[in-house]
Amino acid sequence: MVGQSPNRINDADLIREAQHGNRAAFEELVRQYDQAVLRLALHLTGSEQDARDVYQDAFLKAYRNLGSFRFECSFYTWIYRIVTNLCLDHLRRRQVRKEDAPVVYDENGVEFSIIDQVADTRSGASPERDLMRRELGARIARALQKLTPRERMVFEMKHYQGLKLRTIGEALNTTEETAKNTLFRATQKLRAALADMR
Amino acid sequence: MNCEWVRQNVALYLYGELPDDQRHEFEQHANRCDACAAEVAEMRNFHEQMSVLPVAEVSPSLLAAARMQLQEALETVEQVRGWRRFVFDPMNYLRSARFSPALAAALLIVGFAGGVGTTYQIARNGMIVSPERHATAEASIAGVRNIIQEPGSGNVKIQYDRMLPETVQGSINDPNIQNLLIMAARSNYNSGVRMDSVDLLKQKPDDARVRESLIFSLRYDSNPGVRLKALEALGGYVKQDIRVRNAMLEALLNDNNPGVRAGALRALEQVRGDTSVRQALQLLAKEDPNEYIRNESRRVLASMPQID
């Protein structure tokens, strides 16, 4: 892709600098990817604190192991591989503990529901419609939690983050075909879980 | 291709993941088969339903806090080099598995306390302080640019970037409001905000910067609703502005949404004498996967004067 070349060259320079111990170069590299990483972690964990933990662990791991980065894949794929592994660990831990939807706190320490984000605050929105959206939002959140961690991850990266299945396969260390099959299973389960809402 | 194959691949079709030839066959089949057309409609409905749960936008303060926490944590880690890469470090494993949040929180508290202490020392030493400093507590610090120590005095000058949430209110004619709307239309992660920005910018397409921004949205926005709004606003400028015409042609040929392509086709009808438009229409009349667009292209071509 011609449009991506300048970034790739820039990334390569920054990675080499960072591999020689230049922290500023690494931080510059972080800034190119960290919003996307944080957005993925935030939507997946539903908690700002957990998203920050995933963010921190991912970039610290990347920094520690940057010496082993051999330019065999793009830094984008490499960092997503680290992030998806951490997110999968997080989802597995949550599943083992059988945790419900996490209680979310904003930066002021005030509790709020992730479902509040689905509220239709536009002018002209009726309370009934708002209530229905909230109910649907809650049902979707529960249905997503019932997927296996891998199905959840693939669906999240495809539907909400808009990544290509090829990228998702690479990030999950699997083939595009397997990612396709996982997406199919996730979609079927979600459709079945939400069938009565349509 | 059969109905079972269509059912297996309907999700991939809607996510734009089918190769062009399979996509074409898929559409051909769905146009002929009522059951498969219903399956496509059902899946489209499911997509809309799932979009009720929005992708939470990362707030500037969350991003700044995460960056600051990482910066501090990076002070204490080293890159794994040489043979050490192959050695299992149990302490490191334990730290990363169990103690990272606590360690990071402790570092954050120490950093915050250090910052407060330093500020107190600076204030006590009577250093001239920028009035903006008082807002620091409400803002998030995005990063420290540089630190200069005055020789012999013990005073320190720190230059940093901060992020502070603000609200602004004003007329659409206010250049500041327009700047913010242009910024939101280009870079906001929330497509609802981009949609609202473009909707407001539609009122000012005469302004060159606004028109530039609308062209950008038509070309690059990932949300077809936003692209359609930008297209509506630019429709009246197809004749007089060649950049608008080029953007419309690009949308007509390359946009993956049939609604946007159909809108571009209607707008370009005003300049059907343009040879580029004629060539694009000839191509679409033959190859566009959408039947409506193929038919419309033929209709516009038929209404054009013949050139020998």
Interface residues (C-beta under 8 A of the other chain):
Chain A: Q19 G21 R23 F26 E27 V30 R31 D34 Q35 L38 R39 L42 H43 E48 Q49 A51 R52 D53 Y55 Q56 D57 F59 L60 K61 Y63 R64 N65 L66 G67 S68 E107 I114 Q117 V118 R133 L136 G137 I140 A141 L144 K158 H159 Y160 Q161 G162 K164 L165 K180 L183 F184 T187 L190 R191 L194 M197 R198
Chain B: Q8 A11 L12 Y15 E17 E42 M43 N45 F46 H47 Q49 M50 V52 L53 P54 V55 A56 E57 V58 S59 S61 L62 L63 A65 A66 R67 Q69 L70 Q71 A73 L74 V77 E78 Q79 V80 R81 G82 R85 S96 S100 P101 A104 Y189 S222
